[in-house]
Amino acid sequence: MADTIDGGELCVKTLKAANVKDIFVLHGGHLDPIFQACLDHDIRLIDTRHEVAAGHAADAYARQTGRISVAMATAGPGYTNIITAITQCYLDCTPVLFIIGASPLRDAERWPLQGGIDQVAMAKPVTKWAMQATRTELIPHLISHAIHEATSGQPGPVLLEIPIDVLFNQTEPEKAPIPESILPVASPAPSESTLKAVISALTLAERPAIICGGGMLYAKAAEELRQFAERSGIPVYSNNKGRGVIPTDHALCGGALTNIKVAEATGMGTPDVVMMLGARFGMFTEPGMLGPGRIPSDDCTIIQIDRSSAEFGRIRPAHIPVVADCGEFLIALLNKSTDTDWPDWSEWAGGVHGLSSWHKHAYKEVVKKTKLLHPYEAVQHIVNAIDEDAIICADGGEASGWVEMVSKSRNPGQLMSHGYLGCLGIGIPFAMGAQVANPDKRVLVITGDGAFGFNVQEFDTMVRHDLPVVTVVLNNKAWGMCVHGQQSMYGGNRLVVTTLADANYEKVAEGFGAYGELVEKAEEVGPAIKRALDSGLPACINIITDLEAVLGDTSGEKITQAKQSEGKIAMPYYDNLEKSS
Ligand SMILES: Cc1ncc(C[n+]2csc(CCOP(=O)(O)OP(=O)(O)O)c2C)c(N)n1
């Protein structure tokens, strides 16, 4: 009989062709042929204690490496558990291949174990592409197609469901050719005329700005961006995903998008021409949780560079829409602008950078007034105790806000935080993915105590896989952002389902074999972080912080406005409602 190959081996050999080295999984017998083949083909399996953690870790791994990343979950509950992670990849445009087990094709409509649901249909609204493998020999083709879908155009998650009978089945190798390599699709570059229009619009500006988003993370063009910013003198803002494309202490770094509102409030004015590099308009630019008013203002000229035309005209008109990869665009722009005579914007750019650390002055006195440690001060001590290249994963309601404000970034991907899903629990899994992708870097999680609870079981994964991530809990014994929201909306005596227990989280971590410490005083934070890093183990530092400390952005101001105005109704997180007459 001729040699045969099973679906698992086909799967793994195809993933090798795409240079996949690590896969995040939680076991299910439906997928065993894949796991067995990984043993033979030198692919590392990082097995987690909850499927959502495998999915989030794969998400972080893709953000860190800029390459396709892979997560697997078994049929039925394994799949339903991982859907949150798929959804986050979808909203944040992360290229992850999810391979999902399924009950036998043969047993459709017979109520088989972990079956009876249309998994592909469930995936369609939250993936770029979702498909079922109906024949074993189709597996290599479907995987390479899936990877191209995930990584080309606007990146995003893809899902391949492989029913157990299709995976265990065997075929002759010549019926299922495996591609030699699966190379990234060439990225689109801008045309000459577009570049001319971009340069001309920028040179006419009085207060130009560049806004970077996730597109810059995958473009791997931080160096080109820095060169262009320095050559033109245009300051650079970025959202969470684009952070670090220019170092936070660079004289042209404007920091977070919310700083545009700070510039407006100080009378400095806001940008009149912005160049959006792989950044979208949406919750980070529109009125709502981040305060009233739009970023940038309505009369601003918008140059928008994105790999997908679907973003143009969404919410805001793009005056110069450019379908291009941000890296290709910046290279072409640098070449085209060697002789450009850029106006002198140094006063504006200096002001923009100066305001990026507004919080240092704003919180200097505030931190002295809380009875317990203020989270702003706690994060300052953490940041001062770690090396400049450490990766920080922020999680929690207000906790992540403090981290975004205080932490410094020298490189893209150095801070990973919440995106459009606003999903608590990402911190620890993100850190696991980042640590696997960067074995030589130190990785920390800074999280609220509420968010910490979602994936605390992953200390087991970190211990087993030697991932020395340091997790710091900012423990205010509450769902802090929710408490503060209820206080503003309903008054302090109307708190409901928003408080938490006084738990020894460091002891939970110790129970898994990790290093743990409890910290209550400011001066203890730095030394405790250093001891945790030196332990070489996964670690948990439980810092007691003051619930009285409220993050400036929390809806208070907006709610007060609504309360004072007849025609408005306040809602948390979104713009106020207009009362219907
Ligand atoms: C998975 C998920 N569940 C619920 C929420 C709603 N939510 C947003 S912020 C928040 C409180 C977070 O509390 P914690 O993590 O302790 O951070 P803190 O605000 O106290 O800093 C909650 C419950 C969410 N965003 N995600």
PDBQT file of the ligand as one rigid body, heavy atoms in Angstrom, charges set to zero:
ROOT
HETATM    1  C1  LIG A 601     -14.989  40.951  29.994  1.00  0.00    +0.000 C 
HETATM    2  C2  LIG A 601     -15.534  42.232  30.533  1.00  0.00    +0.000 A 
HETATM    3  N1  LIG A 601     -16.473  42.192  31.507  1.00  0.00    +0.000 NA
HETATM    4  C3  LIG A 601     -16.972  43.346  32.019  1.00  0.00    +0.000 A 
HETATM    5  C4  LIG A 601     -16.546  44.567  31.566  1.00  0.00    +0.000 A 
HETATM    6  C5  LIG A 601     -17.115  45.869  32.147  1.00  0.00    +0.000 C 
HETATM    7  N2  LIG A 601     -16.096  46.601  32.905  1.00  0.00    +0.000 N 
HETATM    8  C6  LIG A 601     -15.406  47.624  32.370  1.00  0.00    +0.000 A 
HETATM    9  S1  LIG A 601     -14.336  48.338  33.426  1.00  0.00    +0.000 SA
HETATM   10  C7  LIG A 601     -14.745  47.270  34.646  1.00  0.00    +0.000 A 
HETATM   11  C8  LIG A 601     -14.073  47.373  35.983  1.00  0.00    +0.000 C 
HETATM   12  C9  LIG A 601     -12.637  46.950  35.977  1.00  0.00    +0.000 C 
HETATM   13  O1  LIG A 601     -12.176  46.823  37.285  1.00  0.00    +0.000 OA
HETATM   14  P1  LIG A 601     -10.665  46.499  37.602  1.00  0.00    +0.000 P 
HETATM   15  O2  LIG A 601     -10.147  45.509  36.636  1.00  0.00    +0.000 OA
HETATM   16  O3  LIG A 601     -10.551  46.147  39.030  1.00  0.00    +0.000 OA
HETATM   17  O4  LIG A 601      -9.912  47.856  37.284  1.00  0.00    +0.000 OA
HETATM   18  P2  LIG A 601     -10.099  49.304  37.966  1.00  0.00    +0.000 P 
HETATM   19  O5  LIG A 601     -11.150  50.032  37.174  1.00  0.00    +0.000 OA
HETATM   20  O6  LIG A 601     -10.492  49.089  39.393  1.00  0.00    +0.000 OA
HETATM   21  O7  LIG A 601      -8.765  49.930  37.819  1.00  0.00    +0.000 OA
HETATM   22  C10 LIG A 601     -15.751  46.391  34.224  1.00  0.00    +0.000 A 
HETATM   23  C11 LIG A 601     -16.361  45.315  35.059  1.00  0.00    +0.000 C 
HETATM   24  C12 LIG A 601     -15.591  44.549  30.503  1.00  0.00    +0.000 A 
HETATM   25  N3  LIG A 601     -15.156  45.653  29.953  1.00  0.00    +0.000 N 
HETATM   26  N4  LIG A 601     -15.078  43.377  30.048  1.00  0.00    +0.000 NA
ENDROOT
TORSDOF 0
